[in-house]
Amino acid sequence: MTLFDLSGKNAVITGASRGIGEAIARRMAEHGANVVVSSRKADACDVVTNSINEQYPDRALTVPCNIGDKAQLQNLIDTAKAHFGKVDILVCNAAVNPYFGPSMDCPDDAFDKIMNNNVKSNHWLSNMVLPEMLARKDGVIIIISSIGGIKGSPMLGTYGISKAADFQLARNIAVEHGAKNIRANAIAPGLIKTYFAQALWDNPDILEQSTSSTPLKRIGVPDEIAGAAVFLASEAGAFMTGQQVVIDGGQTIA
């Protein structure tokens, strides 16, 4: 096996119909993995799935899922296993942020939605794949967090709390199950050109403010996160666990 080869591996990726999740699905398929493309809308997933299958026949499967619904998450994992046989790689990428503003004004329902979708769903999904990974003594869990979990924010505080919790989730999984060769890591992207972050890059003034103090003086693109996910899922990342990989153009160090 070469360092970045994912042949024979099966990956489940949430939030994979666009943005970072789509890029991860495409790049993992490119490196040999079978991929389950999941998000709330089946038709949006199908666009990605069909495109992957045109290039790599039978390598991608659509399974729609609302990450806030535990039964739908279980169906996602069950369907993935029924189709591909096992789940080797779980990528928890889907997240929500229904509130933009000071934390003290965040409504309870928005706070609960952020924590349920960004933390509890990842906890649920991990626990759904861990038993078979432990039995095989092989498995990789990747949580897409954010640099919002590293520093405070006047407008994205609750979202940042959820993303900080994702770092700890990865660390806990790594510590609890490392002896059985289970690896868990988090990726912390900075500002990436995705639909999810469009409000932060579509406005020229906000974009200038966001990138002026960043060493690379630009925002990232989804493939620049996907490469790290391939690394973490492959033999190249076999000795890395419990870590947060910051990919932000240097924003947090400037």
GUVOGU-189681 format. One record per residue (C-alpha): y, x, z negated; residue in one letter. Coordinates in steps of 0.1 Angstrom, whole numbers, plus 2048, in hexadecimal, padded with zeros to 3 digits. Layout:
N
YXZa ...
END
This chain:
254
800800800m 82380C809t 83E80A7EFl 84F7EA7FCf 8307D980Ad 82B7B57FEl 80D7AD814s 7F5795803g 80F78A7E9k 81B7677E5n 83F7607D9a 84F7407CDv 8757417D1i 88C7257C3t 8AD71E7D3g 8A072D7F3a 8AF71680Ds 8CF72C810r 8E2749801g 8D07637EBi 8B074F7E9g 8AD74B80Fe 8B3771813a 8987797FAi 87F76280Ba 88677182Dr 884795821r 86579080Cm 85477F82Aa 86079D840e 84E7B4827h 82E7A1829g 82F78680Ea 827761812n 84574E805v 84B72C7F7v 86D720800v 87B7077E6s 89B6F57E0s 8A46D07DAr 8A66C77FFk 8866CA814a 8996C9835d 8AF6E782Ba 88F6FA820c 87E6F2840d 899703854v 891724842v 86B71E841t 869717866n 87E73586Es 86874C85Ai 84873D868n 85574288Ce 857767885q 83A76986Dy 82174D873p 815739854d 82775083Cr 84073682Ea 83C71481Dl 8566FA813t 8536EA7F1v 8726D67E7p 87A6D67C2c 8966CD7AAn 8956E9790i 8A16D2775g 8816BD778d 8636CD766k 84A6B7779a 8596C379Aq 8586E778Fl 8336E3786q 82D6D37A8n 83E6F17B8l 82670A7A8i 8086F47ADd 80F6EF7D2t 8167147D6a 7F471D7C6k 7E27027DAa 7F070F7FBh 7F07357F6f 7D67387DAg 7EC7497BFk 8107527B6v 8167777B3d 83C7777B3i 85475E7A4l 87975F7ADv 88E748798c 8AE7477ADn 8BA7237ACa 8D671C794a 8F370378Fv 917705783n 9266E2781p 9436ED76Cy 960705773f 97870A756g 97C715732p 95C71371Ds 96D6FF702m 9736E371Bd 9506E3729c 9416C0726p 91F6BE714d 90E6B0732d 91A6CD748a 9106E672Df 8ED6D772Ad 8E96D6750k 8F26FB753i 8DA706738m 8BE6EF743n 8C06FA768n 8C971F763n 8B4728745v 89A70D73Bk 88D70975Fs 88872E762n 87572E740h 86071174Dw 85872176El 84F74275Fs 837731747n 82771E763m 81E73E776v 817755759l 7F4749750p 7E5753772e 7F9773773m 7EC77D751l 7C977575Ca 7CD78B77Ar 7E17A5767k 7FA7A5783d 81B793789g 84079678Fv 85C77F783i 87F784790i 89C770782i 8BD770796i 8D777177Bs 8FC77C780s 916795774i 924776763g 90977C749g 91879F741i 93C79773Ck 95277B72Fg 964763746s 98174B740p 973732759m 94E73875Cl 94573D738g 929724735t 919730755y 91B753747g 909749728i 8EC73B73Ds 8EB75B751k 8EB771732a 8CD75C725a 8BB764746d 8BD78973Ef 8AD78371Dq 89276D72Dl 88878A744a 8887A2726r 87278B711n 85978572Di 8587AB733a 8517B370Fv 838797709e 82379D728h 8287C0733g 8077CB725a 7F77B473Ek 80A7C475Bn 8247A875Ei 8467B4767r 86679F763a 8897AA76En 8AB79A774a 8C37A0791i 8E879D789a 8FC7987A9p 92179B7AAg 9357867C3l 91E77E7E1i 92776B800k 91374C7FAt 91A7277FAy 9167267D4f 93373F7D0a 9487327EDq 9657287D6a 96874C7CCl 96975B7EFw 976740806d 9997427F8n 9AA763804p 9BE7677E4d 9A07637CDi 98C77A7E4l 9A77947E2e 9A87917BCq 9827937B9s 97E7B27CFt 99E7C67C8s 9907D77A9s 96D7DB7B7t 9647FE7C3p 9557F27E4l 9727DB7EAk 95D7BF7F8r 9457A47EEi 9207A67F4g 90879480Bv 8E7784802p 8D179F812d 8E07B87FAe 8CF7A57DEi 8B079E7F1a 8A87C37F5g 8A87C77CFa 8907A97CCa 8787B97E4v 87A7D97D0f 8737C87AFl 8567B47BEa 8457D27CEs 8347F27C4e 8558037C6a 8607F17A7g 83F7F3795a 84D806777f 86C7F1772m 86C7D375At 8837C1743g 8A27CE755q 8C17BF763q 8CA7CD785v 8EF7CA78Bv 8F97C87B0i 91E7C17B1d 9307DB7C6g 9397EC7A6g 94E7CF798q 9417D2774t 9487F8772i 96C7F877Fa 
END
